[in-house]
Amino acid sequence: MKIIFCAVLATAFAFFVIPGRAQSGDLQKVLNQMDAASLKFQSAQADFNWDQLTAVIQSHETTTGTIAFRRANSGTEMIAHVKTDNGQPAPKEILYKNGELAYYQPTIKQQTIFSAGANRQQYEGFLTLGFGGSGKDLAANWNISFQGMETIDGVQTAKLDLTPKNTTGNQMFTHITIWIDPARAISLKQVFYQASGDTRTATYSNIEMNKIPASAFSIKVASGTQTVRK
């Protein structure tokens, strides 16, 4: 359960640290590529693996499934279909749409709905963190340290370490590292760091671009399901 809610919040929420001219130029090139790719982005779908590490006991919880993102007139939409928790079947669905996040647990017939409210822009900032977001948006919301290029699954990715520019209120993560394919504005890997030492590592594979219909962004709730609003 812990990894699901951590993943929900991480996906749903949303200094340039540039010590030299070479890094500045490399980073700007990556951001410019993301700007160009973002203009072509309509939707994306991928398989995911979420690995939640609890540092104090060195315990891992893993969750697998599929996830999709779509740019809509009302903003960004996201749906995740959870298949397994720690290797065991555990069907769940997570939908973010129109400023609300729905967490559906069919096995207990319960749907919990969270409203983004005044935090909607922050939520969607996290949603587009590596899925169709532009370089300009990334630079507007995050202090970015360019950490070089790395190959993941045969794809050249830019490794970027991010700290939030908006430091008001409680911060869930101290910083986030993403490995992004700037040619598609798609993230292949993300690591979220907490002050406790806990981390959440998300990896994405089998990525498909601009093939996801709008009808895919809905949850079919079984009759008799209880809905709880928070």
C-alpha positions as CSV (number, residue, x, y, z in Angstrom):
1,M,0.0,0.0,0.0
2,K,2.8,2.4,0.9
3,I,4.4,2.3,-2.6
4,I,1.0,2.9,-4.3
5,F,0.3,6.1,-2.4
6,C,3.9,7.3,-2.7
7,A,3.6,6.6,-6.5
8,V,0.2,8.3,-6.7
9,L,1.5,11.4,-4.9
10,A,4.8,11.5,-6.8
11,T,3.0,11.1,-10.2
12,A,0.2,13.5,-9.4
13,F,2.0,16.4,-7.6
14,A,4.2,18.3,-9.0
15,F,19.1,26.8,-9.5
16,F,20.2,26.1,-12.5
17,V,23.3,24.6,-10.8
18,I,25.6,25.3,-13.7
19,P,29.3,25.4,-12.7
20,G,30.7,26.0,-16.2
21,R,29.9,27.1,-19.7
22,A,30.1,23.6,-21.1
23,Q,27.3,22.3,-18.8
24,S,25.2,25.4,-19.6
25,G,25.4,24.8,-23.3
26,D,24.7,21.1,-23.0
27,L,21.7,21.7,-20.8
28,Q,20.3,24.3,-23.0
29,K,20.6,22.0,-26.0
30,V,18.6,19.3,-24.1
31,L,15.9,21.9,-23.1
32,N,15.6,23.1,-26.7
33,Q,15.2,19.5,-27.9
34,M,12.5,19.0,-25.3
35,D,10.7,22.2,-26.5
36,A,10.6,20.9,-30.0
37,A,9.5,17.4,-29.0
38,S,6.8,18.8,-26.7
39,L,5.1,20.5,-29.6
40,K,4.5,17.1,-31.3
41,F,3.5,15.2,-28.1
42,Q,-0.1,14.0,-27.9
43,S,0.1,10.9,-25.8
44,A,2.4,8.2,-24.5
45,Q,2.0,4.7,-23.0
46,A,4.6,2.5,-21.3
47,D,5.1,-0.4,-19.0
48,F,6.4,0.7,-15.6
49,N,8.3,-0.8,-12.7
50,W,8.1,1.2,-9.4
51,D,10.7,0.2,-6.7
52,Q,10.1,1.8,-3.3
53,L,13.1,1.5,-0.9
54,T,12.6,2.0,2.8
55,A,16.1,2.9,3.8
56,V,16.0,2.2,7.6
57,I,15.2,-1.5,7.0
58,Q,16.6,-1.8,3.5
59,S,13.3,-3.1,2.3
60,H,12.0,-3.0,-1.3
61,E,8.4,-3.0,-2.5
62,T,7.9,-3.3,-6.2
63,T,4.8,-2.5,-8.3
64,T,4.4,-3.2,-12.0
65,G,1.8,-2.3,-14.6
66,T,1.1,0.1,-17.5
67,I,0.8,3.9,-17.6
68,A,-0.4,6.4,-20.1
69,F,-0.4,10.2,-20.5
70,R,-2.4,12.4,-22.7
71,R,-2.5,16.1,-23.4
72,A,-6.1,17.4,-23.3
73,N,-7.7,20.8,-23.6
74,S,-8.2,20.7,-19.8
75,G,-4.6,19.9,-19.1
76,T,-2.7,16.6,-18.6
77,E,-4.4,13.3,-18.1
78,M,-2.8,10.2,-16.7
79,I,-4.0,6.6,-16.1
80,A,-2.1,3.8,-14.5
81,H,-3.2,0.1,-14.4
82,V,-1.4,-1.6,-11.6
83,K,-0.9,-5.4,-12.2
84,T,1.3,-6.7,-9.4
85,D,2.7,-5.8,-6.0
86,N,5.9,-7.7,-5.0
87,G,5.1,-10.2,-7.8
88,Q,1.6,-10.9,-6.6
89,P,-1.5,-10.0,-8.6
90,A,-2.9,-6.7,-7.2
91,P,-5.2,-5.0,-9.7
92,K,-5.7,-1.3,-9.1
93,E,-6.3,1.8,-11.2
94,I,-5.2,5.4,-10.8
95,L,-6.7,8.1,-12.9
96,Y,-5.8,11.8,-13.0
97,K,-8.2,14.0,-15.0
98,N,-9.8,17.4,-14.7
99,G,-8.0,18.2,-11.5
100,E,-9.0,15.0,-9.6
101,L,-7.1,11.8,-8.9
102,A,-9.1,8.6,-8.5
103,Y,-7.6,5.5,-6.9
104,Y,-9.8,2.5,-7.6
105,Q,-9.4,-0.8,-5.7
106,P,-11.7,-3.3,-7.4
107,T,-11.0,-6.2,-5.0
108,I,-12.6,-4.2,-2.1
109,K,-14.9,-2.2,-4.4
110,Q,-13.7,1.2,-3.2
111,Q,-12.7,4.3,-5.2
112,T,-11.0,7.2,-3.4
113,I,-11.0,10.6,-5.1
114,F,-8.5,13.3,-4.2
115,S,-9.1,16.9,-5.4
116,A,-6.0,18.8,-6.6
117,G,-7.7,22.1,-5.7
118,A,-5.4,25.0,-5.5
119,N,-2.4,22.6,-6.1
120,R,-3.5,21.6,-9.6
121,Q,-0.6,23.3,-11.3
122,Q,1.8,21.6,-9.0
123,Y,0.2,18.2,-9.6
124,E,0.4,18.6,-13.3
125,G,4.0,19.8,-13.1
126,F,4.8,16.3,-11.7
127,L,2.6,14.6,-14.3
128,T,4.6,16.1,-17.1
129,L,7.9,15.4,-15.5
130,G,9.4,13.5,-18.4
131,F,6.2,12.9,-20.3
132,G,5.6,15.5,-22.9
133,G,6.7,18.5,-20.8
134,S,8.7,21.3,-22.5
135,G,12.2,22.4,-21.6
136,K,10.8,25.8,-20.8
137,D,8.3,24.4,-18.3
138,L,11.0,22.2,-16.7
139,A,13.3,25.2,-16.3
140,A,10.5,27.3,-14.9
141,N,9.6,24.9,-12.1
142,W,12.9,23.2,-11.3
143,N,16.6,24.1,-10.6
144,I,18.4,21.8,-13.0
145,S,21.9,20.2,-12.8
146,F,23.0,18.5,-16.0
147,Q,24.8,15.3,-15.2
148,G,25.8,14.1,-18.6
149,M,24.4,11.7,-21.2
150,E,23.7,8.0,-20.4
151,T,22.4,5.1,-22.6
152,I,19.3,3.3,-21.3
153,D,17.9,0.4,-23.4
154,G,19.9,1.7,-26.4
155,V,18.5,5.2,-26.1
156,Q,20.7,8.3,-25.4
157,T,19.3,10.0,-22.4
158,A,20.2,13.2,-20.6
159,K,20.6,12.8,-16.9
160,L,19.1,15.8,-15.0
161,D,19.0,16.3,-11.3
162,L,16.1,18.5,-10.2
163,T,15.3,20.5,-7.1
164,P,12.1,22.5,-6.8
165,K,12.1,26.3,-7.2
166,N,9.0,26.6,-5.1
167,T,10.2,25.7,-1.6
168,T,7.2,27.0,0.3
169,G,5.4,24.4,2.5
170,N,6.5,20.8,3.0
171,Q,8.5,19.1,0.3
172,M,7.8,15.4,-0.3
173,F,11.2,15.0,-2.1
174,T,14.6,16.6,-1.5
175,H,15.5,16.2,-5.2
176,I,14.6,14.1,-8.3
177,T,16.9,12.6,-10.9
178,I,15.5,11.9,-14.3
179,W,16.9,10.2,-17.4
180,I,15.1,11.8,-20.4
181,D,15.1,11.2,-24.1
182,P,15.1,14.8,-25.2
183,A,14.2,13.8,-28.8
184,R,10.8,12.6,-27.5
185,A,10.5,14.5,-24.2
186,I,10.0,11.1,-22.6
187,S,11.6,9.9,-19.3
188,L,13.0,6.3,-19.2
189,K,13.9,6.5,-15.5
190,Q,13.2,8.6,-12.5
191,V,14.6,8.4,-8.9
192,F,12.7,10.4,-6.2
193,Y,14.8,11.1,-3.0
194,Q,13.3,11.7,0.5
195,A,15.0,13.3,3.5
196,S,14.6,10.0,5.3
197,G,16.9,8.2,2.8
198,D,13.9,6.5,1.2
199,T,13.8,6.4,-2.6
200,R,11.3,5.5,-5.3
201,T,12.8,4.4,-8.6
202,A,10.5,4.3,-11.6
203,T,11.6,2.7,-14.9
204,Y,9.6,2.8,-18.2
205,S,9.8,0.5,-21.2
206,N,7.9,-0.5,-24.3
207,I,7.0,3.1,-24.9
208,E,4.4,4.0,-27.6
209,M,3.9,7.5,-28.8
210,N,0.7,9.3,-30.0
211,K,-1.4,6.2,-30.3
212,I,-3.6,6.3,-27.2
213,P,-7.3,7.2,-27.7
214,A,-9.1,9.6,-25.3
215,S,-11.4,6.7,-24.4
216,A,-8.5,5.0,-22.6
217,F,-8.5,7.7,-19.9
218,S,-11.4,6.4,-17.9
219,I,-12.1,3.9,-15.1
220,K,-14.9,1.4,-15.4
221,V,-16.1,1.1,-11.8
222,A,-18.1,-2.1,-10.8
223,S,-21.6,-1.8,-9.5
224,G,-21.7,-1.5,-5.7
225,T,-18.3,0.4,-5.5
226,Q,-18.1,2.8,-2.6
227,T,-16.7,6.2,-3.5
228,V,-14.8,8.2,-0.8
229,R,-13.8,11.8,-1.4
230,K,-10.8,13.4,0.3
